[in-house]
Amino acid sequence: VIKEKLIGAIRVDAIENFKAVDKNIIRIFLTQLSIILQNNLMYFENRKRSFDIIKSLSQAIEEKDIYTKGHSHRVMTYSIKLAEKMKFTNDELEQIRYAGILHDIGKIGIPENILLKNGKLTDEEYEIIKQHPEKGYKIMSHISSLNEISKIVKYHHERPDGKGYPEGLKGDEIPKAAKIMSLADTFDAMTSDRPYRKGLGIEVAKMEIQKYKGEQFDEEIANIFLEMLETGEIKVEK
């Protein structure tokens, strides 16, 4: 019991055979256990509360950017399936799940006239769009429980050949989870319908991934993703 609130209970049989000192040890043990349980509950409640706040912002982005409605959920789905295939731990899968939903959160700081432009962006406008991973990282970095997730968000547009952004990282400098998200993000962008064009067919998307693996996409991750497309383990989400 903590602050007059019942946290939990433990059953001890034949308590009448216990000495007073044994009973006191049990009470002390239960008090400590209650504190540990309460701290864990507070941790997960705070983490969920923080995620819910950020998720609301992410949903606001999708309301702002009608072209990408449902995009974050699909990126999360592709990323999780790929990470599961690659035997990521449960903690790593949770990070990827959150990062998938939140990967475009930085677009909340991009002007609508650029974000919703129906046509080719100018070089200057493209440089502004490229700021969204860094903006997303800054939004999330203030929440300590989202620290690892914020790094995936920051680096999901990096490329193995060093031609990505925001830092131009190469190869193993890029977190593996960010490489997964980069491929999932690009695959969804290619296969999704937009008001100004129809989505590419899955065969065309597969050819693009094959063409740019080792450059835009991590080769190992791309090969696994292509294999999962062949076997039907990953299908185009709607």
C-alpha positions in Angstrom: 0.0 0.0 0.0 1.4 3.4 -1.0 -0.3 6.6 0.2 -3.4 4.6 1.3 -3.7 3.1 -2.2 -3.6 -0.6 -2.7 -0.9 -1.4 -5.3 -1.1 -5.2 -5.2 -1.1 -8.3 -3.0 0.9 -11.4 -2.4 -0.3 -14.6 -0.7 1.8 -16.1 2.0 0.5 -19.5 3.2 0.8 -20.8 6.8 1.4 -17.2 8.1 0.7 -18.5 11.7 4.0 -20.4 11.6 6.0 -17.2 10.9 7.8 -15.4 13.7 7.3 -11.6 14.2 10.6 -10.9 12.6 9.6 -12.9 9.5 6.4 -11.0 9.2 8.2 -7.7 9.4 10.6 -8.8 6.7 7.6 -9.7 4.5 6.0 -6.3 5.2 9.3 -4.5 4.3 9.6 -6.6 1.2 6.1 -5.8 0.1 6.5 -2.0 0.8 9.6 -2.0 -1.5 7.9 -4.1 -4.1 4.9 -1.6 -4.1 7.3 1.3 -4.6 9.0 -0.5 -7.6 5.6 -1.3 -9.1 4.4 2.2 -8.7 7.5 3.7 -10.2 7.2 1.3 -13.2 3.5 2.3 -13.6 4.4 6.0 -13.5 7.2 5.5 -16.0 4.9 3.8 -18.6 2.0 6.2 -17.9 4.3 9.2 -18.5 5.8 7.6 -21.6 2.3 6.9 -23.0 1.2 10.4 -22.1 4.2 11.9 -23.9 3.6 9.7 -26.9 -0.1 10.6 -27.1 0.8 14.2 -27.1 3.3 13.8 -30.0 0.9 11.4 -31.8 -1.8 14.2 -31.7 0.7 16.5 -33.4 1.4 13.8 -36.0 -2.3 13.5 -36.7 -2.4 17.3 -37.0 0.3 17.0 -39.7 -1.8 14.5 -41.7 -4.8 16.9 -41.5 -2.5 19.7 -42.7 -0.9 17.6 -45.5 -3.8 15.8 -47.2 -1.4 14.3 -49.7 0.1 12.0 -47.1 -3.0 11.0 -45.0 -2.3 7.5 -43.6 1.3 7.6 -44.7 2.8 7.5 -41.2 0.7 4.4 -40.3 1.8 2.6 -43.4 5.4 3.5 -42.9 5.1 2.1 -39.3 3.5 -1.1 -40.6 6.2 -1.8 -43.3 9.0 -0.9 -40.8 7.7 -3.2 -38.1 7.3 -6.2 -40.5 10.8 -5.7 -41.8 12.3 -5.2 -38.3 10.6 -8.4 -37.1 12.0 -10.3 -40.0 15.5 -9.0 -39.0 15.0 -10.3 -35.4 14.9 -6.9 -33.7 14.3 -7.0 -30.0 10.9 -6.1 -28.5 12.3 -2.8 -27.2 13.7 -2.0 -30.7 10.4 -2.9 -32.3 8.6 -0.5 -29.9 11.1 2.3 -30.8 10.4 1.7 -34.5 6.7 1.6 -34.0 6.8 5.0 -32.4 9.2 6.4 -34.9 7.1 5.2 -37.8 4.1 7.2 -36.5 6.2 10.2 -35.7 8.8 10.3 -38.5 7.2 13.3 -40.3 6.4 15.3 -37.1 8.9 18.0 -38.2 6.6 18.9 -41.1 4.5 20.8 -38.6 7.2 23.5 -39.0 7.1 23.6 -42.8 5.0 26.4 -44.4 1.8 25.1 -46.0 2.5 26.8 -49.4 5.6 24.6 -49.7 4.2 21.4 -48.0 1.1 21.4 -50.2 2.6 22.7 -53.4 1.1 21.0 -56.4 4.2 20.9 -58.6 7.9 20.7 -58.6 9.7 22.4 -55.7 12.3 25.0 -56.3 15.8 24.4 -54.9 15.1 26.8 -52.1 11.8 25.1 -51.3 13.4 21.7 -51.3 16.0 22.9 -48.8 13.2 24.0 -46.5 11.5 20.6 -46.8 14.8 18.9 -46.0 14.7 20.6 -42.6 11.8 18.4 -41.3 13.9 15.5 -39.9 15.9 18.0 -37.8 12.8 19.8 -36.7 11.2 16.5 -35.7 14.3 15.6 -33.7 14.2 18.9 -31.9 10.5 18.5 -31.0 11.0 15.1 -29.5 14.4 15.6 -27.9 12.8 17.5 -25.0 11.2 14.2 -23.9 13.9 12.0 -22.4 11.8 8.8 -22.9 11.7 9.4 -26.7 15.5 9.9 -27.0 16.3 6.9 -29.1 13.1 7.3 -31.2 14.1 10.9 -32.0 17.4 9.7 -33.5 15.5 7.4 -35.9 13.3 10.4 -36.9 16.3 12.6 -37.4 18.2 10.1 -39.7 15.4 8.5 -41.7 16.5 10.5 -44.8 20.2 9.6 -44.6 21.6 7.4 -47.3 24.4 4.8 -47.3 26.3 6.7 -50.0 26.4 9.9 -47.9 24.0 11.9 -50.1 21.2 12.0 -47.6 20.3 14.7 -45.0 20.5 16.3 -42.5 24.1 15.3 -41.8 25.2 13.3 -44.8 26.0 10.2 -42.8 27.4 7.1 -44.6 27.1 3.4 -44.2 27.2 2.2 -40.6 27.1 5.7 -39.3 23.3 5.6 -39.9 21.3 3.7 -37.3 19.9 0.4 -38.7 16.3 1.4 -37.6 16.6 4.6 -39.6 17.7 2.7 -42.7 14.6 0.5 -42.3 12.4 3.5 -42.0 14.0 5.2 -45.0 13.2 2.2 -47.2 9.6 1.9 -45.8 9.1 5.7 -46.3 10.3 5.7 -49.9 8.3 2.5 -50.7 5.1 4.1 -49.5 5.8 7.3 -51.3 6.2 5.4 -54.5 3.2 3.1 -54.2 0.6 5.6 -52.8 -1.8 7.5 -54.9 -1.5 11.3 -54.8 -3.9 13.9 -56.1 -1.4 14.7 -58.9 -0.4 11.1 -59.8 -1.3 7.5 -59.4 0.9 5.3 -57.3 3.6 3.2 -59.0 2.9 -0.4 -59.5 4.7 -2.8 -57.1 6.9 -4.2 -59.8 8.1 -0.7 -60.7 8.8 0.0 -57.0 10.7 -3.2 -56.7 12.9 -2.2 -59.7 13.6 1.1 -58.1 14.7 -0.5 -54.9 16.9 -3.0 -56.8 18.4 -0.1 -58.8 19.3 2.1 -55.8 20.3 -0.5 -53.2 23.7 0.2 -51.8 23.3 3.9 -52.7 19.9 5.2 -51.4 19.1 2.0 -49.5 21.1 -0.3 -47.3 21.8 -3.4 -49.5 21.1 -6.0 -46.9 17.9 -4.4 -45.8 16.8 -3.8 -49.4 17.4 -7.5 -50.3 15.3 -8.7 -47.3 12.5 -6.2 -48.2 12.5 -7.4 -51.8 12.3 -11.0 -50.7 9.4 -10.2 -48.4 7.6 -8.5 -51.3 8.1 -11.7 -53.4 6.8 -14.0 -50.7 3.8 -11.7 -49.9 5.0 -11.1 -46.3 4.8 -7.4 -47.2 1.9 -6.1 -49.4 1.0 -2.6 -50.4 -1.1 -1.1 -47.6 -4.1 1.0 -48.4 
